[in-house]
Amino acid sequence: MTDKNQEKQSQSSNTKEEQKQQGQQQARSNIKNAIAEAAKAVASAVSSESDKTALLTGKITELTDTLKRLQAEFENYKKRCDREKAESCSIANASIIRKFLPFLDAFEIAIKSNSERKDEYSRGIELLYAQFFSLMEAEGVRRMDAAGKRFDPHQHEVLLIEKSDKPEETIIEELQRGYLLNGIVLRTAKVKISQHIEGNKDAHDKSAEKKAK
């Protein structure tokens, strides 16, 4: 009996050991499976985060480009508004200054008509004219000197044509002075230009030949 009991106890111990080993193997297998599942989950999460990061990066780049374009458009709009404002002010300024030009004409006529007089009246007119034109110069007004120059349709207006031995379309006389405002024509000059005659030159050459003989 004793031997049988021992044998039974031995068999029971072996069974428990086998069950213990099987349990350990099952536990290790469960751990491996859990680790594999966790690794898959982490990889999936990392891939998802990478996709999100790439998407966000693309959106940020797109929005940055849009912002830069809008900023550039706003700067161009601001410059255009400033330019249009300056042009409007310049046009308004030119319109006002143009109304004062007849006063300059009147002063110049008065000075020419009293050029031989040297009294206080003449000196007073010259002083007033100088002060008045000084104010105009401060606003950018400049006289246009036309006499002796070639006719320019952008700056001159022909009122008279005179036959002359001078080159064709040379300005012989300035009938009314022209003015510039900041380099732009404020009023064209009224002029008399030459119409060249070749005959005058031939006659002049023949007269010179006779004198030489």
ABEGO torsion letter per residue (X at the ends): XAAAAAAAAAAAAAAAAAAAAAAAAAAAAAAAAAAAAAAAAAAAAAAAAAAAAAAAAAAAAAAAAAAAAAAAAAAAAAAAAAAAAAAAAAAAAAAAAAAAAAAAAAAAAAAAAAAABABAAAAAAAAAAAAAAAAAAAAGBBBBBABGBBBBAAABBBABBBBBABBBGBBABBABBBBBBGGBBABBBBBBBBBBBAAAAAAAAAAAAAAAX
